[in-house]
Amino acid sequence: MLKPCGEVIKKFLETACMLSTRCVIVTLAEPGWIEQECLPLFDSSVRQMFDFFQASDNLRIVYADRGSNSWQRAGLCATWLSCVFGRSPEDQLTSRARKLMEGKKAAMMREAGEFYSRYPHQSWKNMLSIGDSMLEYTAMQRVGSLRRAKGGKERHLRSKVVRFETEPSLTALTLQLRLFEELLPQLIRHNGCLNLNLADAYDPLKKISQDLGLPEILELQSLRCIWEGDVPFEMPFAQALLQVRQMVQSHALKQVSLSDSGSFSPILGRAEELDANKV
């Protein structure tokens, strides 16, 4: 059952690493979880891909601060005391979620800060976060807001957040990754900020269509199986993905045409801003 998912993970990360200057996996799991628990579940080629891109410093695995065990025990004690004195225990859950979000935000800030310090006064340019939790969704929004608040060149930071379905089935996760492998070039070229919260969207396909400027994608009804829980027929789904790829390529050609007429193009425009500085 894991084999198709492993193949898609490998292709997705390969694409992400080739399209970006640096790809970082930020997780709140215990240190070593990905290397010791996850990768052994998949074909050895997945680990080989990880090793190859990690050796070139194009792929990093970062374990964010999730708080100490003593902090968690203190939180449980505080929850008990809250109940004794009539205070809602939800306050402690909110505090814990805030702590985890701050851990992810700190890891993102640290990694981006290191990446965007390769020469004096380098500004942050183009950041894309993909995950299924509100923790990284909120963390990335705050990272972007904090940098833009500095003004100057920082106000041009393009922070883009994509939130997948929460706790998806193995099939749904695999299908989401297959679709977004095709959409990655469009996400990276997007010349602005992006908040693509598909987990809470009434119509995820419509949300993608509107936010990424791909109206034709609404006609590909076979893609809806990703969020409707249906097992797709492979041929129609694969054909739909091919059409998505063609849409993305066509959109890129239109941007090239606009750049020829003097407009800014994130494809052919300032390499310093988009092409050479992507994380």
N, C-alpha and C positions, 0 to 999 in steps of 0.2 A: 504493500500500500504506500510505503514511503518513497519508492523508487521514482515515480513521476514527479513528486514534490522535490526530491533531491536534484533531479535533472533541471527543473525549472529554477530552483535556487541558484544552481551553478550558472545557468545562462543569464539570470537576472543580475547577479553580482558581477559577472564578467562584463556585461553591458554597462553597468553603473561605473565600474572601474575604468573602462575604456573612454567613457564620456566625461568623466570628472577627473580632476587632478588628484583628489584624495577622497576616498570613501571610508567612512567611520561607522562601525556598528557600536552603538551605545546601549548598554543593557544594565538593568538593575538586578540581574541575577548574581549569585555568588561567584566570586572569581574562579575561573577555570570551567564554568558550566558549558560554554560553547565548545571549547576544545575537548573536554573530557566526557561530556554527556551528549551533546548534540551531533557533532561531526561523526562519531563512531556509528551513528544510526544510518548513515548514508554511504553510498558508493565511495571508494577511496579517491575517485577523481574530484569529488567535492573538496576534500581536505587538500589535495594537490593544488587545486585552484586557489584556496585560501593561502597556502604556503607561498605560492608563486607571487601573488599580489602583495602579501605582507612583506616578502623579501625586498620588493621594490618600493616599499613604504607607501604604496597606493591604497592599501587596505589596512585598517586598524581595528582592533577589538578593544573597547574601553568599558571597564566595569565601573559604573557610576556609584557614588556614595549612597548607600541606602540606610545609613544609621547603624549604630552598634546594637548588639543584643541587649546590653544593659539599658540602652535608651528604650528598646521595645518593652522590656520588663517594667521600666518606670512608667511607660505609657499605659500598660495594663493596670498597674496600681492606681494611676491617676483616673482611669476609666471607672474602677471600682469605687474610688472615693467620690467621683462625680455622681454615681448612682446613689450612694449613701446620702449625699447632700442635695439630691434632687436635680442635679445638673445633667443635661442630655449627654449620653456617651458619644453622640455623633460629633461633638466638638473634638474628641480625641481622634476619631477617624479622619476628620477633616485636617487636623494637625499632621497626622501621619502621611496623608496624601500630599500635603504641602511639602513635607520633608522630602518625600520621594521625588516630587517634581523639581524641587530645588537641587537635588542631587543630579538629575538629568541636565538641568539648565547649567549647572556649574561645569559638568563634563563637556557640554557643547561649547560653552564660552572658552574653556581651556583649550580644546582642540582647534576651534576656529581662530583663537588668538595666536596660537603657535603657527598655524598655517598662514595667516595673514601678517606675519612679521618677518618676511624674508628679505625686506629692504626697509629702510627708515620711512616712517610715516605712511606705510602701506595701509590702505583702507579696505574694509570688508566689502565684498562684491556680490557674491551669488551663492546662496546656501539652500539646500533642499533636504527636508526631513520626511521620511516615510515610516509610518508605524501604525499600530492599531490601538494605542492607549491615549487617553486624554492627557496623561502625564507629559509625554514628549510633544504632543500637540500644543499644549499650553506653554511648555518650556521653550519651544522654538519660537512661538509668537513673542514671548518676553525677551528672548535673545535679540530678535530683530528690532523690537521696540526700543530696547536699551541702546543699541548701536545707533539707530536712526536719531534718537534723542540727542546724540552728540553733535548733530548738525554737520555742516561742511560736506566733505565727500561721503561721510558715513550715511548721510540721509538717502543716498542712492542704493543702499543695500537692498538686494532682492531676497527676501526670506520667504521660502515656499514650504508649505506644510501639507502633507497628504495623510489623511487618517483612514486606514482600511477598516473593514468590518471587525468588530470586537469579538474575540473568541470564535473565529470562523471554523467550519469543518475543514478537514484536510483537503477536500476537493475544492471548497471555496477559496482557501488560501492559495492553492495551486493556480486556480483560474485568475485570481486577482493579480498574481505575479506575472502570469503570461500576458495579461492585458497591459500592465504597466511597464513591462519590458519594452513594448512597442511605443508607449507614451513617454518614456524617459527623455528622448530627444526634445519633445515638445515642452516638457516640464522645465528642462534645463534652459532652453531658449527663451522661455516666457520672460518678457521684459517688464517685470513688475513683481509685486508681492502676490502671494497666493495662499488661500486658506480653503483647502479642499477636504471638507469633513464628510466623507462618504458614509461613515457609520451612522450619522444622524440625519442624512439626507433622505427626504421622502422619495426622490427618484435619483439614485446615484448616477445613472447614465446621463440624465438631463443636466445634473450638476457638472459632470465632466465636460459635456458639450458646451455649456455656457462659460465656464471658467477658463477653459483652454481654447475657446474659439474654434471648436470643431462641430458645427451644426450637423454635418452629415452623419456623425456617429450615432445620432438618434435613430437612424434608419436600420441600424444593425441590431435587430431584435434578439438575435441569438446570444448577444452579450449579456442580456438580462438574467440569464441562468446563474450568473455569478452571485447575484444577491437574492435570487428567488429560491435557492436551494435545490434546483433541478440539476440532474446530471446531463450535461450537454451531449448532443450528437457531435462527434469529433469533427466531421467534415465541415458542417456549417459553421462551427465555432472557429476552426482553423481558417476558413475563408474570410470570416469576419475580421480576424486578427490581421490577415493579409491586407484587407481593405483599410484597417486602421493605419497600418504601416504606410500605405500609399497616401492616405490623408495627411499624415505627418510630413512625408516627403514633399507633397504638393504645397503644404503650408510653408515649408522651408524655402521652396523655390519662389513663392510669392514674396517672402521677406527679402530674398536676394534681389528680386526685381525692384522692390521699394528702395533698397539701399542704393541701387544704380541711379535712382532719381533724386538722391540726396538725403533721404530719410535715414535715421539711425537703424541699423540692423544688428540684432544680437548675434547673428551668424558671422557676418563679415565686418562688423563694427569693431570698436576698440577691443583688441585682444586682452589688454590689461584688465578690462572690466568683466568680461565674460569667459572668453575662451581659455585664458591662462590662469584664471583664478576661480576655480569651481570646487566646492566642497559639499 
